[in-house]
Amino acid sequence: MGTVVAIGGGFGGEHADFLVRHILSLAKKKNPAFLLIPTAAFDSYGNGLLSRFFNWGCEVDVLCLSHPYVTPELVAEKIRKADIINVPGGNLRFLAEMWKKTEAGKYLKEAFDDGKVLFGDSSGAMCWFAEGYDDCGPENSFMMIDCLGLIPYANCPHYDSRSWQSFNNVAPSLERSSIALENDIALCLTDGKYSLLHSPERVDARAWFFDKDKEYRRFDLDAHPEILERL
């Protein structure tokens, strides 16, 4: 089983190296191969993580799924070669459509089964869950999008933003429990166990669990670590 680091947002600026060091500590190789998949950003990228991972001794590559040269064989080759895969934020609906069209979703599930490290923020966090709550509807309206399901819950990022807290009205209508992540906190799945990672910039950032079995009552996961243990 692989590793997922799902980030609500943030972890940028001077604290990006903190995140990079943490991701590298989760990889199983001394000089792992790093792959950036910027689908949610419509394959536009100026991702500083490429240079950061390169400076730490990694071989780096990019997979732009919307480019006309992309084939399922190329997708499989690049994903299978990578040890660490980063998915930045953007439009979750476009990501889901492209991952289905190019079979990237199938190969990313395979990567997880092979023990690789998968991480990202915003849409790059939601994509690993069963569902994601994103403002990718008409006129930037919010909607639920089906995702890979490596983490069997719904997810809302940027939960410290008032507009994203509209998720409070949506969570009770879902068929599963949900996890809402503020900026500067990540939910980590490693060896089948869940934990939280806080950015040094904001150690008071919180992750919230909407428990379907308790009428969608909202729990602070820092205050209730026993919930993490039973996820």
Disulfide bonds with the S-S distance in Angstrom:
none
